[in-house]
Amino acid sequence: MATALNETFDPVFQADMPTGYVPEPGEEFMNARQLAYFRKKLLDWKEAIVRESRDTMAQLKSGPIQEADMTDRASSETDWSIELRTRDRQRKLISKIDSALRRIEQGEYGYCEVTGEPIPLARLEARPTATMTVDAQEKHERNERVSRDD
């Protein structure tokens, strides 16, 4: 089985995808073209996150905050704190992207992990890492809220 970033992947992911292709509801669900589309979307997203992370690391390595004024220094430290929290959230997002890529390779992508129903294309377009339909997600969140309240 090919790795997520390997260029020599299964032929199903080399589907002839025309420029500007966007999955349509009338197509067969999760056909080779749709799988290739979402795989590319996920890989591009992951690449952008990794690139931003590298830029942040390069800025951090350039040296400590040099502002002489205490207010400016505090502002810079706050900005860096926010940046690092953002990178941490993106690190977690990369894990979800990798999980979605594995589901593509295993033929499970696009189907609700709770009900087995197809996840609507509009939801996958908006949130390519989705693992549940909106109804299943809402039920899951309601159950979590009840558990926290106990």
N, C-alpha and C positions, 0 to 999 in steps of 0.2 A: 504494500500500500504506500502511496506517495506521501511525503510530508506536506504540510500546509503551504510552505513557501517554495517547494520544489517545482521547477518549471516543467519537468517531465511527469505530468500527472495522467491519470486515467483518461481514455478517449472521451468519456461522457462529459468531461470538463473542457474539452476542446471543441465543443459544439460550435458550429458556424453561427456566430452571433453578429448580426449586422450592426454597423455603427449607429448609435442612438437607440438601440433596442431597449425596450422596457416591457417587462412581463404584462400580459393582458389576461383579464379574467376568463376569456373564452378559450384559452389554450388548455391543453392537458396539464393538470397541476403537477408541478415540479418535474417537468420534462427536462431533457438535457440542456436546452437553451436557458431555461430559468435557473437551473442549478449553476450553470456557468456564470450567469449574470450575478447571482447572489454571492457566489464564490469570489468573483472579481471585486464586487462591492465591499465585501468583508476584508479582503486582502489589501485593497486600496486604503480603507479606513485604518487598518492596523499599521500600514506603512506610514501614514500621516501622523499617527500617534507616536510611533517610534521616532520619527524625524523630529517632532516637537520635543520629545524627551531628550534626544541627543543635544538639541539646541540649548535646553535648560541646563543640562550637565556641563556643557561647554561654558556657559555663563557662570555657573557656580565655580568652576575650576579657574576662572579668570582672576579670582582673588576675593578677599573679604570686602564687605561694604566699607567704602572710604569716606562717606559723608562726615564732615567735621561737626556740623550742626546736629544737635541731639534730636530735634524734631524731624529733620530730613532722614537721619539714620533710622529712627523709629518707623517712619513711613516706608523706607526701603525694606526694613526687616518684615514689616507687615505684608508688603507686596510679595516678598520671597516666600513667606509662610503660606500665603494664598496659592502661589504658584506650585509649591511643593504638595499641598493638599490636592490640587488639581491633578498633578502627575500621579499621585497615589490612586485617585479615582480612575485615571486612565489606565493604570497598571491593572486594576481589577477589571476594567473593560476589555483589555487585551485577553484576559483569561476567558471572558464570555465570548469574544470573537473566535478564539482558538476552539472553544467548545462547539460553536456553530459550524466551524470548518470541519470538525470531526463528524458532526451530524450529517453534513453534506457527503463526506466520504463514506459514511455508513448507510446512506440512503434514508436517514431519519429526519432530515431538515424539512421544515415547513409544516410539520405535523405536531399537534399539541401533545405534550408529554403526559398530560392527565387524561384527556378524552380520546386521543388518537385522531381527532378531526383535523382537516386541513386548516392552517392558520391563514386568514385572508391575505392576499397579496398586498393590499394597502397597508396592513399592519407590518408585514415583513419589510416593505419598502421604507416605512417610517422607523422601524426598529428591527433591523436584520438579525439581532441576537435573540429575538422573542422565542420563547419555548412553549408558550401557552396562548390559547385564544383569549380574547378580551374577557369573555364570560368566566373562563377557568381562572384567569388572573385575578379578576375581581373577587371571586369566591375564595381564592387562596389568601388574598389580602384581608378579607373580612375575617377569615379564620385566624390569621395572625393577630389581628386587632383584639379579637376575643381572647386569645391566649395571653396576650400582653396584659389585658385588663384583669385577668384572674390573679 
